[in-house]
């Protein structure tokens, strides 16, 4: 069965909310003083990746 526009819009809103939530968590990791350098670098890489590609679906990572 084909998706309706209402379903597409609903899914898009969920993805935007996920993106904002993940981005906020990554930003907290990056700016936290107790974060070690390796974790900070990886968080920056992930942040750049989701900024360019969007939040990936679970099976794509």
Secondary structure, DSSP 4 states (H G I P E B T S, - for coil): -PPPHHHHHHHHHHHHHHHHHHHHHHHHHHH-TT--HHHHHHHHHHHHHHHHH-SPPGGG-
